Every structure is written in structure tokens, then in C-alpha cells.
Amino acid sequence: MTPDLRQLIGELRADLVADEPASLEYADIGEGAGIDVVPAGLPADLRDLLLVADGLRAGRVELASTSTLAGLQHHLDHAPDFSSIPEDRAGWLVIGTHSDEPIFMDRGTGAVWFFPPTGTEWFMSDAFEELAPDLGSFVDYYVLGPGYAELTPAADRWFAFLDEQGLLDEDDGGP
């Protein structure tokens, strides 16, 4: 995780806290976890994020905290056979959800994947796509930046907050 992303997360957390309790309806960025609380064996990018934000709820995207991470792994049991998950379940990690559908991390590459909307439930989907090459890029573009609109068809309060913060300006084509 870049120093700029760490700083941005801290600034957004402070802005959300300043607007509580109203901001709790659409977002919450947890304080960083202690090094002794972060589970061993996690990919470095995920460890870094948990040390900066132990759980991050941003509109329809929710990234796991140290206390919720283990409970999300049941999604791996329901991945469609065409995806590479059933062949190498240990090579994947569910790191959060988007509208209650799982967001996956490839443990080997650190890339972030999801089942894009196809008009069917994710576990019956015929599409599995990489969203970002790493967790930092995913958070920067899809959670805290203009890519949020690509994941969320209707503008919501988090989208409005990002707009108020000037974070929706597309200065690049994505992660």
C-alpha cells in the first residue's frame, strides 16, 4: 500500500468521524488493527490494509476486518466449477463483499477478482473477472475513486461523499 493511499484512508476516516452519526449510514473505516491481531499467513497487501483500516465499509463495498475475515471464507465453497477456485481453494481468499457478493483475492498474485453482474446469482455465473492487479489498486480506484461508479449502477450516499471529496475525477483508465 502506498503512503498516499494510507494518507487518503486516514483523511477519509477523519471526515466520516466528523460527520457521525450521519456517516455511519453509508460508511465506516475502522482504525488499524494491532500487528498481533492480524492473522498470520495473509497476503502482504491485505495485512497492510488491515493495519491501516481494520474493516472498511464504503457504500455497497465492504472489506473484511480481522474479526470478520474467517467468516467470509464459506463463499469459496460455492464458487462455480468453471472458475479456478474449486481447483485451488487454498489459493484464494474472500476479502470482502460488493452488494453481499464476494470479492476474491488470488493469494499467489494478489489480484482482486469478482463475479460481474450477469443477471444471475454469482454462484451460478458464467463470468469471473479480475478487477485489479492488487489490493491497493482496487481500494484506490474501485472503493475510494471513480471506479466505484463502475461497480454500483445507481448513485448512493458513498458515491456522493466521494464526489464531495473530489475523488471521482477520472485521471486514468483504472487500476
Buried (B, 14 or more C-beta within 10 A) or exposed (E): BEEEBBEBBBEBBEBBEEEEEEBEEBBBBBEBBEEEEBEEEBBEBBBBBBBBBBBBBBBBBBBBBBEBBEEBBEBBEEBBEEBEBBEEEEBBBBBBBBEEBBBBBBBEEBBBBBBBBEEEEBBEBEBBEBBBBBBBBBBBBBBBBBBBBEBBEEEBEBBEBBBEBEBBEEEEEEB
